[in-house]
Amino acid sequence: MRRKAAIVIILAALTATLSFLTEKPSSPAAQVKQFYIRQGKELEKEIILLQKLAASGNTKKMQEQFLKTRRAYKQAETIVEYYFSFFAVKLNGPAIPFFEEDEPDIGRQEPAGMQLIESILFPQYPPGEKKKLQNALGNLLQDTRTMLETTESNAFNDEFIFDAVTEELFRITALGITGFDSPSAGNSLPECTAALEGLQKILLLYRQDIKQADAPAEQQLYGMLPKAVNYLRQNREFNSFNRMEFILQYLNPLAKIIGAYKTKKGYAENRSPMFYSTIRKNNNLFAAGIFNANKYLDDNTTSPARIEMGKLLFFDNRLSRDNNRSCATCHNPSKAFTDGLSTSIAVDGHTALPRNAPTLINVALQRNLFLDNRSFSLEDQVMQVLNNAKEMHGSAQEAAEKILRQPKYDTLYAQAYPGANPAAAAQNICNAIACYERTLIALDSKFDRHMRGIPSLDAQEINGFNLFMGKAKCGTCHFMPLFSGAKPPRYYYNETEVIGVPDKNTRNHPRLDNDEGRFLITGLPLHKYSFKTTTLRNIALTGPYMHNGVFKTLDEVIDFYNNGGGRGLNIAPANQTLPFEKLNLSQTEKRHLIAFLHTLTDTIPQKKIY
């Protein structure tokens, strides 16, 4: 009997061995999935340890454990942010109430997750916050567990994984190194190290496949990844970190190699609405043509004839009621498509409008239009202006009918809109103007050339860039490379911020400007005094600044931010989203920051016109 049992055991062991030897190795995508599950379990473990320490009240130990928890999350960030974005917001959303512009139906969302916990623990844990901390940790643990339970509903395939890899490189470049999601602990550079380590672990699973596709690229990629990680480990001081060097030596080349590999493999864009993206993920953030100017055409179309007609319309005064105003009146090409006024003037020629005219350069890359984000297409934006009695005419249809009676439009209109229904005249002229505005792309400034490997910036300008992305905290709201509120890594929608803008530029009894901004559109209290974070490209040409033109110079703007925005003037609304702390920039640092901002000047659209 024992002998028979022994034989059975031996046979079973032999079968298992042979099965192991003949079993097909799991695919890289399947291994990525297992990596994510392991890392998710690691995050779960670190949260439980932090929960146990929370009962002790020992600030130092809790802070140390929190940083370990964040590290565990960051190692999984590539996958979590891409496949589980719903949970990513819960695990690592902002520490203040917020509103996601790409999900307007949800409305106000409350702070939760690690950034909320960070704000409790750093710089010093107040014992009175114990209950709040425990609740936040309980929710964090539950959300992590629920996320892990939903793993099977996601398709882990090579194409999507490399889409996620590209997004993570963009995220580190435009968000991670700025301190975007570690505002209180100041731990962003070590967390970038963890994120890059997680990325490296994923890419190692594809090494053989990348080698088969392009052996020289494989050597370059896997030689560069550990060097990038080591660079971060050796340069941990936030304010002195050379972001320009790190991007040019490591992040840009890595993104370029991955983009070339994706192109060779024929990996297409993820067309799910959840992954709607303005940026083409086939190169680094600064490559020529990386943004798609026609992404927001929606149901409209474009053509050379429509662009030509739109350009003609843009400069035609007959669009206005009294035939004295065109689009170019408030969007003057010689002033980077602004009007240079504190606030624009109404069609009557003397009444001041409440806000100024923002630049139209790169407007095609904005999903949300107007300073209060109320419009979602250029066609609608043009229609609203034409229908506004104070701005242009009061009736887009009447304006269209009037202007299309002009003989010079006969042939062009027929070419642009063959067989058009007369009732569609207003929609068609709005489309034509929008098609022209989509050509006003300017992403070839001195800064852009430098980021493409053509040395163009001097030491002061480079230092200004490093300040912008670091100590000065500009890059945490004006996201690179558009330098607007279009949020990486997809640059799909524009965020708004509450910064506490005064009604006059004075320190003697300043008052908060009474324009309530986006609140007038949504009615949400968190949007009171909130305005779109506009682009800083061509900023040297687009003054005066802020929605009301209160600041005439860039020096005044930087002083305002340096002192904490409205808080520094003691006029901050309760919902100010701009950090209250002073930046403590020196005069030299301010000068270098302004020098950098001047490198964002690009007048290509003006040159095309004249």
Secondary structure, 3 states (H helix, E strand, C coil): CHHHHHHHHHHHHHHHHHHHHHCCCCCHHHHHHHHHHHHHHHHHHHHHHHHHHHCCCCHHHHHHHHHHHHHHHHHHHHHHHHHCHHHHHHHHCCCCCECCCCCCCCCCECCCCHHHHHHHHCCCCCHHHHHHHHHHHHHHHHHHHHHHHCHHHCCCCHHHHHHHHHHHHHHHHHCHHHCCCCCCCCCHHHHHHHHHHHHHHHHHCCHHHHHHHCHHHHHHHHHHHHHHHHHHHHCCCCCCCCHHHHHHHHHHHHHHHHHHHHHHHCCCCCCCHHHCCCECCCCCCCCCCCECCCHHHCCCCCCHHHHHHHHHHHCCHHHCCCCCCCHHHHCEHHHCCECCCCCCECCCCCCECCCCCCCCCCHHHCCCECCCCCECCHHHHHHHHHHCCCCCCCCHHHHHHHHHCCHHHHHHHHHHCCCCCHHHHHHHHHHHHHHHHCCCCCCCCHHHHHHCCCCCCCHHHHHHHHHHHCCCCHHHCCECCCCECECCCCCCCECEECCCCECCCCCCCCCECCCCECHHHHCCHHHCCEEECCCCCCHHHCCCECCCCCECCHHHHHHHHHCCHHHHHCCCCCCCCCCCCCCCCCHHHHHHHHHHHHCCCCCHHHHHHC
